[in-house]
C-alpha cells in the first residue's frame, strides 16, 4: 500500500510522540539509567549492581525472575540480587532490564489489541531466546546482546499502536484497522529504532533494529544474520504474527552467512520447541 507508506505526516507525528515520550511510551526508570552507567564503567561489582537494581522493585523482581528462568536456572533458586547478578552477568542484567522496560509497552489496555499484543510479546521473547541460542551455536561473542536485540527488534509495532491510538483519540486520524496495521508493518523498524535511541541504547543496536528487514549481503555482519535467522525460525515454529511453518530456513541468506546446515538447523528447532514455551511463560 504505497499510499500508507507515503503518509509522511502521520509517520512524523508517530516519531514525535515516541521522541517526546507521549502517552503509552515509557521512559527509562532512574534506577535503570544509573545501572547502565555503572555497567558501562566496568568498575561496579555484583554487590553494587544488585544494590542499584534493588532501588526499583519492578526491576528487582524482573532480575530474580530471569535468574530463576529456564535460561539460567541453577541447582538452587536465587533469592537475592547479588547472587542474581553473579549468575546472569552484567550484560544479561542490562538485557533483563531492557526486557522489563519493553514489557511495559505491551500492557496496552485496548481490548481489541490484547490478543495482538500477547502474540507480539511471545514473538519478542521467543526471538530473544532464539537469537541467544543461535549466537552461542555460531560462537558469536555477545549472546546477551543478541538476546536483547531479538527481544526489541519489533518494538516499533507496539510503540506505533500506542501512538496511533493517541492520534485517533485526538481526532488526527480516522484510519480503518487494516490501514493502520499496514502502516505499522511498513514503518515499525523506523519507529522502533527511534524509541531505542530515546532509551539511549547503543547506536549499533538501534541500527540493527532499523535494518532488520533489509536483504543481507556478505558485509551485513553476523549479528544481523543472527537476528534475521531467529526471526524466521520463530515464524516457522509459530511464534509470529503471521506464522510460516513451511519456510525453508536452509535456503535463507542468514543461514548461509552463519554457516548453518540442515542437521544443525533441525537440531536447533527441536531444542527451541522444547525451550521456548518455558521461557515465554517465565519471562
CORQUISUL-V576057 format. One line per field, one symbol per residue. ss: DSSP state (h for helix, s for strand, l for the rest). phi: phi as a letter, one per 30 degrees, with the letter a starting at -180 (. if undefined). burial: + if it has 24 or more other C-alpha atoms within 12 Angstrom, else -. A space follows every 50 residues. Layout:
# CORQUISUL-V576057
ss = ???
phi = ???
burial = ???
This chain:
# CORQUISUL-V576057
ss = lhhhhllhhhhhhhhhhhhllllllllllhhhhhhhhhhhhllllhhhhh hhhlllhhhhhhhhhhhlllllllllllllhhhhhhhhlhhhhhhhhhhh hhhhhhllllhhhhhhhhhhhhhhhhhhhhhhhhhhhlllllhhhhhhhh hhllhhhhhhhhhhhhhhhlllllllhhhhhhhhhhhhhhhhhhhhhhll llhhhhhhhhlllllllllllhhhhhhhhhhhhhhhhlllllllllllhh hlhhhhhhlllhhhhhhhhhhhhhhhhhhhhhl
phi = .eddddddddddddddddddideicdcdeedddddddddddicdcddddd dddddbeddddddddddcdddbecdbdcbbdeddddddidddeddddddd ddedddcdcdddcdddddddddddddddddddddeddciddbddddeddd dcdcddddddedddddddddidbbddedddddedddcddddddddddddi deeddeddddcdcdddbdcdjdddddddddeddddddjcadbebdcdcdd ddedddddidcdddddddddddedddedddddc
burial = ---------++-+++++++-+++++++++-++++++-++------+--++ ++++-+--+++++++++++-++-----+-+++++++++++++++++++++ ++++++++-------++++++++++++++++++++-++-+-+++++++++ +++++++++++++++++------------++-+++++++++++++++++- +---+++++++++--+-----++++++++++++++++++++-------++ -+++++++++----+--++--+--+++-++-++
